[in-house]
Amino acid sequence: MAIPAWQYDEMKQAGTDYEAEDEIRIYDERMSRLRDIESETAAIIETLGIGKSSVVLEYGTGTGSFAAAVSSHCRQVYAVDISAPMLTFAGKKAASMERKNIEFIRGGFLTYTHRGPAPDFVITQLALHHLPDFWKLIALKNIHDILAPGGKLLLKDVVFSLQLEKYEKTIDYTVQAMEAAAGSDTGANFIRHIQQEYSTFDWIMEEMLYRAGFIIDQADYGELFLTTYVCTKDQTR
Ligand SMILES: C[S@@+](CC[C@H](N)C(=O)[O-])C[C@H]1O[C@@H](n2cnc3c(N)ncnc32)[C@H](O)[C@@H]1O
């Protein structure tokens, strides 16, 4: 189907340029320093109930760490990202781990067309904030349409739960906390995130999830604005 002229161009990176090979390498190194992907994945598998027969679709797969980790616990992974160099990086990682049940596909929240069995689970981490709010809701609606009946969505992203009166102090504090924990480049990355990317407020995100047809089963408001929603596709809507 032709893309309308008014549609948001999601292939253009907002904020950090994940088309740049240096940026991709730096991102992967930073994430392996800051995150324990194996235990994050184990927690996601347990929370969602992913099993050997499950089909998993990940949007914004990035350097492919989650896709590679989850692939040995399920039947099939579809790993979608707008960045061709990211997909090449992720593909090499999966090949080095001999993971054969991952299909890497260039596409995005707005333009990906799913071919294959409907996913039981959709996961997206640190990616939806690349879309402005109007398009976030369209993206969530697309996810709702793609999911198998009763399917689940795990959405993890920077989402702002803050007191408006204190927003400047809170953001300054967060930048400092990131610099102290992980170095000045991580602080600079967060500054770029706030300046140029589209993270939104918790109450907006929650209303959007509802309007897209999801029931929010769980909302975890973590440190540094990292929020995780576990949702079920509401089949009545
Ligand atoms: C911050 S990285 C997150 C990567 C990975 N999910 C993680 O948790 O480390 C954001 C990724 O989202 C991708 N991305 C940006 N806009 C997108 C869109 N509209 N649809 C799908 N992926 C997108 C970028 O190319 C990048 O690989």
PDBQT file of the ligand as one rigid body, heavy atoms in Angstrom, charges set to zero:
ROOT
HETATM    1  C1  LIG A 301      17.831   3.303  21.722  1.00  0.00    +0.000 C 
HETATM    2  S1  LIG A 301      17.816   2.059  20.488  1.00  0.00    +0.000 S 
HETATM    3  C2  LIG A 301      17.109   0.701  21.404  1.00  0.00    +0.000 C 
HETATM    4  C3  LIG A 301      17.602  -0.624  20.922  1.00  0.00    +0.000 C 
HETATM    5  C4  LIG A 301      17.173  -1.845  21.732  1.00  0.00    +0.000 C 
HETATM    6  N1  LIG A 301      15.752  -2.051  21.707  1.00  0.00    +0.000 N 
HETATM    7  C5  LIG A 301      17.647  -1.771  23.164  1.00  0.00    +0.000 C 
HETATM    8  O1  LIG A 301      16.833  -1.914  24.092  1.00  0.00    +0.000 OA
HETATM    9  O2  LIG A 301      18.855  -1.598  23.367  1.00  0.00    +0.000 OA
HETATM   10  C6  LIG A 301      16.457   2.572  19.472  1.00  0.00    +0.000 C 
HETATM   11  C7  LIG A 301      16.308   1.739  18.219  1.00  0.00    +0.000 C 
HETATM   12  O3  LIG A 301      15.015   2.046  17.654  1.00  0.00    +0.000 OA
HETATM   13  C8  LIG A 301      15.167   2.156  16.260  1.00  0.00    +0.000 C 
HETATM   14  N2  LIG A 301      14.037   2.970  15.762  1.00  0.00    +0.000 N 
HETATM   15  C9  LIG A 301      13.922   4.313  15.696  1.00  0.00    +0.000 A 
HETATM   16  N3  LIG A 301      12.735   4.665  15.181  1.00  0.00    +0.000 NA
HETATM   17  C10 LIG A 301      12.076   3.504  14.912  1.00  0.00    +0.000 A 
HETATM   18  C11 LIG A 301      10.800   3.197  14.345  1.00  0.00    +0.000 A 
HETATM   19  N4  LIG A 301       9.968   4.160  13.952  1.00  0.00    +0.000 N 
HETATM   20  N5  LIG A 301      10.452   1.908  14.224  1.00  0.00    +0.000 NA
HETATM   21  C12 LIG A 301      11.299   0.910  14.632  1.00  0.00    +0.000 A 
HETATM   22  N6  LIG A 301      12.513   1.139  15.149  1.00  0.00    +0.000 NA
HETATM   23  C13 LIG A 301      12.905   2.420  15.290  1.00  0.00    +0.000 A 
HETATM   24  C14 LIG A 301      16.548   2.760  16.059  1.00  0.00    +0.000 C 
HETATM   25  O4  LIG A 301      17.041   2.530  14.751  1.00  0.00    +0.000 OA
HETATM   26  C15 LIG A 301      17.332   2.037  17.133  1.00  0.00    +0.000 C 
HETATM   27  O5  LIG A 301      17.879   0.846  16.651  1.00  0.00    +0.000 OA
ENDROOT
TORSDOF 0
